[in-house]
Amino acid sequence: MTDKARLDNEALDWVIRLGDPRFADWDALTAWLALSPDHARAFDILQLAEAKAVDEVAQGLPPSRAEFVAVNDNPSRRYLPAGIAAGVAVLVGLGLWLGLRGEDARPWQEYRTAAGVHRDLRLADGTRLALNGDTVVRLDPGGRGAALVSGEALFVVRHDAARPFVVTAGGATITDLGTRFDVVSEPGRLAVSVAEGSVAVAVAVAQAEGEGGLVLTAGQGFERAGTRGRRFDLAPEGVAGWREGRLHYEDAPVSLVLADVARATGLRVELEGQGGDRRFTGTIGLDGPPEAVKERVRLLLSADGDSD
């Protein structure tokens, strides 16, 4: 077996183990991811393939055959890196949809919100989710997991050490350790902010920045943009401020602020040049008539320098 095939098999084993609701070996997974950027990349590719397969099966579609052809080490036959496609084929063959998340064969329930529309969900175990606008989330029928496909959601989790609540978003796996936390998932960006308790975050592609796995506690956050990841401190009371009609920023790109305003309110605010490279520090209130909110945002984001 080649070194590449061995690495792919190890990554496959971790993905399968991670699908078990009883999985608790986070230290070993983090250590494995930290061994090499190649480990993180292999793991990330398989996680993304798993998510796509589950999505297609949930929609009643057969998994995309081009991505699930078993291959050997002949480069001319590879659809995915050597060993990965074969591994994914094995996952599907073993019943990915039926097995990785337990015996429950029911499809994951999907919830969507339009821009500017918020929705609260309460699970059977008491866990609560608050969905921001323009958000898509899927809930594990077993009641202890969610996939944030896109958008933003606040999770207030009823902790159960024997069955931790797991959120997947943007190639990351976020595991509750007794927590109230907010997650943003959008193309090229993932952000996790913790208001109470702590979460374990496995972010494979962040390994290039030395953050293959980490634990965040109240008042801490993690953001990944592209392949760069960073930790940051935050005010716990400001987490999910959109719920209270306010958005707080510390040196944030104006483009990000405009996207957040649009998601939370449904309002598209246009600035001359969209702010260019300008950054913003301050709090934006979202209460009031739409035109008043738009004007407030324009004034704050168009001001020279940071705003308070």
FENHU-V564494 format. One record per residue. N is the residue number from 1. RES is the residue in one letter. SS is DSSP state (a for helix, b for strand, c for the rest). OMEGA is omega as a letter, one per 20 degrees, with the letter a starting at -180 (999 if undefined). Layout:
# FENHU-V564494
n | res | ss | omega
N | RES | SS | OMEGA
N | RES | SS | OMEGA
This chain:
# FENHU-V564494
n | res | ss | omega
1 | M | c | r
2 | T | c | r
3 | D | a | a
4 | K | a | r
5 | A | a | r
6 | R | a | r
7 | L | a | a
8 | D | a | r
9 | N | a | r
10 | E | a | r
11 | A | a | r
12 | L | a | r
13 | D | a | r
14 | W | a | r
15 | V | a | r
16 | I | a | a
17 | R | a | a
18 | L | a | r
19 | G | c | r
20 | D | c | r
21 | P | c | a
22 | R | c | a
23 | F | c | a
24 | A | c | a
25 | D | c | a
26 | W | a | a
27 | D | a | a
28 | A | a | r
29 | L | a | r
30 | T | a | r
31 | A | a | r
32 | W | a | r
33 | L | a | a
34 | A | a | a
35 | L | c | a
36 | S | c | r
37 | P | a | r
38 | D | a | r
39 | H | a | a
40 | A | a | a
41 | R | a | r
42 | A | a | r
43 | F | a | a
44 | D | a | r
45 | I | a | a
46 | L | a | r
47 | Q | a | r
48 | L | a | r
49 | A | a | r
50 | E | a | a
51 | A | a | r
52 | K | a | r
53 | A | a | r
54 | V | a | a
55 | D | a | a
56 | E | a | r
57 | V | a | r
58 | A | a | r
59 | Q | c | r
60 | G | c | a
61 | L | c | r
62 | P | c | r
63 | P | c | a
64 | S | c | a
65 | R | a | a
66 | A | a | a
67 | E | a | a
68 | F | c | r
69 | V | c | r
70 | A | c | a
71 | V | c | r
72 | N | c | a
73 | D | c | r
74 | N | c | a
75 | P | a | a
76 | S | a | a
77 | R | a | a
78 | R | c | r
79 | Y | c | r
80 | L | c | r
81 | P | c | a
82 | A | c | r
83 | G | c | a
84 | I | a | a
85 | A | a | r
86 | A | a | r
87 | G | a | r
88 | V | a | r
89 | A | a | r
90 | V | a | r
91 | L | a | a
92 | V | a | a
93 | G | a | r
94 | L | c | r
95 | G | c | a
96 | L | a | a
97 | W | a | a
98 | L | a | a
99 | G | a | a
100 | L | c | a
101 | R | c | r
102 | G | c | a
103 | E | c | a
104 | D | c | a
105 | A | c | r
106 | R | c | r
107 | P | c | r
108 | W | c | a
109 | Q | b | a
110 | E | b | r
111 | Y | b | r
112 | R | b | r
113 | T | b | r
114 | A | c | r
115 | A | c | r
116 | G | c | a
117 | V | c | r
118 | H | c | a
119 | R | b | r
120 | D | b | r
121 | L | b | r
122 | R | b | a
123 | L | c | a
124 | A | c | a
125 | D | c | a
126 | G | c | r
127 | T | c | a
128 | R | b | r
129 | L | b | r
130 | A | b | a
131 | L | b | r
132 | N | c | r
133 | G | c | r
134 | D | c | a
135 | T | b | r
136 | V | b | r
137 | V | b | r
138 | R | b | a
139 | L | b | r
140 | D | c | r
141 | P | c | r
142 | G | c | r
143 | G | c | a
144 | R | c | r
145 | G | b | r
146 | A | b | r
147 | A | b | r
148 | L | b | a
149 | V | b | r
150 | S | b | r
151 | G | b | a
152 | E | b | r
153 | A | b | r
154 | L | b | r
155 | F | b | r
156 | V | b | a
157 | V | c | r
158 | R | c | a
159 | H | c | r
160 | D | c | a
161 | A | c | a
162 | A | c | r
163 | R | c | a
164 | P | c | r
165 | F | c | a
166 | V | b | r
167 | V | b | r
168 | T | b | a
169 | A | b | r
170 | G | c | a
171 | G | c | a
172 | A | b | r
173 | T | b | a
174 | I | b | a
175 | T | b | a
176 | D | b | r
177 | L | b | a
178 | G | b | b
179 | T | b | r
180 | R | b | a
181 | F | b | a
182 | D | b | r
183 | V | b | r
184 | V | b | r
185 | S | b | r
186 | E | b | a
187 | P | c | r
188 | G | c | a
189 | R | b | r
190 | L | b | r
191 | A | b | r
192 | V | b | a
193 | S | b | a
194 | V | b | r
195 | A | b | a
196 | E | b | r
197 | G | b | a
198 | S | b | r
199 | V | b | r
200 | A | b | a
201 | V | b | r
202 | A | b | a
203 | V | b | a
204 | A | a | a
205 | V | a | r
206 | A | a | a
207 | Q | a | r
208 | A | a | r
209 | E | a | r
210 | G | c | a
211 | E | c | a
212 | G | c | r
213 | G | b | a
214 | L | b | r
215 | V | b | r
216 | L | b | r
217 | T | b | a
218 | A | c | a
219 | G | c | r
220 | Q | b | r
221 | G | b | r
222 | F | b | r
223 | E | b | r
224 | R | b | r
225 | A | b | a
226 | G | c | r
227 | T | c | a
228 | R | b | r
229 | G | b | r
230 | R | b | r
231 | R | b | r
232 | F | b | r
233 | D | b | a
234 | L | c | r
235 | A | c | a
236 | P | a | a
237 | E | a | r
238 | G | a | a
239 | V | c | a
240 | A | c | r
241 | G | a | r
242 | W | a | r
243 | R | a | a
244 | E | a | r
245 | G | c | r
246 | R | b | r
247 | L | b | a
248 | H | b | a
249 | Y | b | r
250 | E | b | r
251 | D | b | a
252 | A | b | r
253 | P | b | r
254 | V | a | r
255 | S | a | r
256 | L | a | r
257 | V | a | a
258 | L | a | r
259 | A | a | r
260 | D | a | r
261 | V | a | a
262 | A | a | a
263 | R | a | a
264 | A | a | a
265 | T | a | a
266 | G | c | a
267 | L | c | r
268 | R | c | a
269 | V | c | a
270 | E | c | r
271 | L | c | r
272 | E | a | a
273 | G | a | a
274 | Q | a | r
275 | G | a | r
276 | G | c | r
277 | D | c | a
278 | R | c | r
279 | R | b | a
280 | F | b | r
281 | T | b | a
282 | G | b | a
283 | T | b | r
284 | I | b | r
285 | G | b | a
286 | L | c | a
287 | D | c | r
288 | G | c | r
289 | P | c | a
290 | P | a | a
291 | E | a | r
292 | A | a | r
293 | V | a | r
294 | K | a | a
295 | E | a | r
296 | R | a | r
297 | V | a | r
298 | R | a | a
299 | L | a | a
300 | L | a | a
301 | L | a | r
302 | S | a | a
303 | A | c | r
304 | D | c | r
305 | G | c | r
306 | D | c | r
307 | S | c | r
308 | D | c | 999
